[in-house]
Every structure is written in structure tokens, then in C-alpha cells.
Amino acid sequence: MSYLSRMEIPAGLSALRRQQARWVCAGTLAAASTLYMASPFFTLWSITSAIRSHDMGSLNTCLKWESVRSGLKNQVVDSLIGPPHADDELPEFGASFASSAVSNAIDEEVRPDRLGVLVDHLMPPAAQSGTHQGLYGMLRGVHMHFTHPGVFEASMLVPGHENETPLRLQMRIHAFQWKIHHIDLPAPRPHPLIEASAGPLPQPVTQP
């Protein structure tokens, strides 16, 4: 064997090792991406299982309480005050009073130690049961999707609130764990506006 032929062996091994390293990196990246994409679905399933079994300890770890309370305050205040009226003499005072009252009420009621009461109020007992009917009622009409690489949303029709808007959960990653960051509670659906014309009615065309 010549000197040149002996030099080709380590060069080939080096190329093979580089190729194997690239395949390992690609496989690791694909596996990590798959786990990341699937992780919020597993978290949502854990939340559903915790509600079914009334495991408030596990459910509590899936909530970012400060963000949830802040979002609920904004939602309730907007539903109470609505758009400003032109004849409102003290709009700032009214809005401030409503915001303060709502903020105090939510701080008092939306707490980890009252989580079971909140779930019982939102979910009827049939939806929390461990039966297949209860699970179907809870998951009926669920829509899940990423709105951002770090934001995942799920909306679902809550049993007993079928005529209202869906319950919407927004989850974000906090300390390598998906947590519920924002909740939109079911609310009455807005009625479509009916437009009416004030012009003259069209007259029927008569033949001469």
C-alpha cells in the first residue's frame, strides 16, 4: 500500500464522522422541535384531567395568577362600562370607581385557595365527571393553535354556556413550563346590527 493510499483512510473517517455529527444534530433538533410543538397539547390535557379529577393542586401550578387576574379585571371592566357615552358628565370618575370595585372583587375571589369554587362555578358537575360524556362535553368544539412561537391558545364551548362566546385560554412559557397566562370568560354574543334605510321606498314599475 502506497503512502497516499494510507493517507486517504483517516480523511474518509473524518468525513464520515462529520456527516454522522450533522445527522445527530439534525435528529436532535427535529426531536426537540417535535417535543416543543406537542408540549402545550400535553399541558392542556393535564389541565383537563385536573379539572375532571378536581385536582386543584395540579391545576394551580398551570396558572400564572398575576396575569390571569389582570386580564379578568380588564374584561369585566370593559363589559360593565362599555363604550363612553357623550352625555356622561363624569366618565373618568365612573370608570375609576368601577375599575377599583372590580379590582378589589377579583383580588378577593380569584385566589389559589378559591380555585375549586371558581371551577365549580364555571364548569357544571357533569362536565367535571370522569365519564366519557363529561370529557366529551368539556372538549367539544375545542380549537387549538399557536399564535406565536411562545404563545398557544385554546378556545372551547363550555357546557351550559353554549349560547355564549367560547372560553379562551392563552398559554405562555414561564420557567420552561406552559402556564395559563390569560382567560377570556364566556360572554353573551354580540347581536348583529340591523341597518335600515330612511330613503323613499321604490315604486313598482307599471306598463303603459
N, C-alpha and C positions, 0 to 999 in steps of 0.2 A: 504493500500500500504506500503510495507516494505521500509526501509531506502535505500537499494541497488537499488530497482526499481526506487526510486525517483532520485538517482544519475545518472541513465542512460539517462534521458531526456536531461539535458544540454550537456552531452557528445555527444549525437546524433545530437543536434542542432549545436554544434561546428563543427562536421564533415561535416554536410550539408552546413554550411557557408563556410568552406574551399573548398568544391567541387564547390560551386557557384562562389567563387572568382577565382578558376582556370579556370572555363568556361568563366568568364568575361574577364580574361587576354588573354585566347586563342582567344576569339572572337575579342577583341580589336587588338591583333597582326595580325589576319587574315585580318581585315578591313584595318588596316594601310598598310599592305603589298599589298593589292589589290589596294588601292589608289596610292601607290608609283609606282606600275607597270603600272598603267593606266595614271599617270600624264604626262609622256613625249608624249603620244599619244594626249592628250588634248592640250599640248603646240604646237605640230606640227599642229594640226587642227587650233589653234589660229593663227599661223604663216601663214597658207594657207589662212585663212579668211581675215587677214590683207592685204595680197598681193592682193587678189581679190577685196577688197574694197578700195585699195590704202591708207590704214590707216598706214602711216609711223610712227606715234607716237607710236602706239601699237607695230609695228614691231621693232622699235628702242629698246624697253625695253627687247626684246628677244635676243639681240646681245651682246656678250662680245667683244667690239670693239678692245681692245688691242690684244687679242688672235687671232681674225679674221684677223687683219692687218698683224700680224706676220706670220700666216700661208700662206696668199696670197703672201707675199714677197718671202717666200721660194719656193712656187710653180712656180711663174713667173720667178724667177732667175734660177731655175732648167730647166725650159723649154727653156730659152734663151741661157744659157751657155752649158747645156748638159754635157756629159762626157768629161773629159780633153783629149786634143789631144797631141800626142807625139811631134809634130812639133811646138807646141805653145811656143814661146820664152818668153812671159811674161804672163803666166797663172794667177799668183796672181794679177798682175795689172789689167788684163782684168776682172777677177772675181770681184775684188774690185770696179772697175768702174761701172760694170753692177749692182752690189748689191746696190751701192749708188744711181744710177739713178732710179732703181725700187723702192727703199725705199722712195725716195722723191716723186715719182709719186703716189704711193699708199697712202702715208700720205696726199697728196693733194686732191686725188679723193675719197678715201674711208673714208667718214666722215658722221656723223649723218645728217647734213644738206643737203647732196647729196644722201641720201638713195633712194629717189624717182627716181632720174636719173639712179642710178645703177640698180634698179629693172626694170625700163623700158628698159634698155639696155639688161638685161639678159632674161626677160620674154616678149614675144610678146604680143601685146594688147589682142589678142584672148584668151590667157591663163589667163589674169587677169580679164576677164569679169566675171560677176556674174551668167552666164548661166551654165547649166549642162554640155554643151560641153566644156566650158572653165575649169570647175572644173575637168572634166574627163581628159582633156589634161594635166592639171597640176599634177594630181595624178596617171597618167598612169605609170605602171611599178615601183611603189614605193615599196621599201623593207625596213623594219624597224626591228631593233633588238637591244638588249642590248649587248655590248661588255665587259661590266664591271658593277658591281652594281651601279656605279655612272656615267657611260658613255653610251649614247644612240646614235645610228647612223641611218640615213635615207638616202637612195640613190634613185634618181628618174631621169627619162628621161625628159629633158626639151624640150618642143615643139620648133621646129626649130633647135634643136641640136641632132636629132635622130641618126645621124651617128657618134656621138662623145661619149665619156665616160659619165656616168651619173653624175649629180650634187650630191655631197655627203655632208651632213650636220652632224656634230658631236656636240652633246649637252651634257653639263655637268651642275651639280647643283651649283649655286652660290647664297648664301644667301637664301636658301630654294626655289629657282626658277630655272627651267631649262632654260638655255641660250645657244644659238649657240656659240660654242667655236672655231670651225674650219670649213672652207668651202673649198671643192675641186671643182673648176670650171670645166665645160665640156672642154675636150681637145681632139684633134684628137686621134683616137685609134691607137696603135702601130701596124705596119704591121708585120705579122709573117715572120721569117727568113726562106729563102729557102736554103736548104743545097744541094750542088752539089758535086758529086764525080769526082775526077780527074783521077781515075784509068781506065784501059782499059775496053772497052765495052765487055760484054760477047758474045762469038761467038755461033752461032746456032749449035746444035748437029746434025751431019749428019749420017745417017745409012750407013754401008758398003754395 
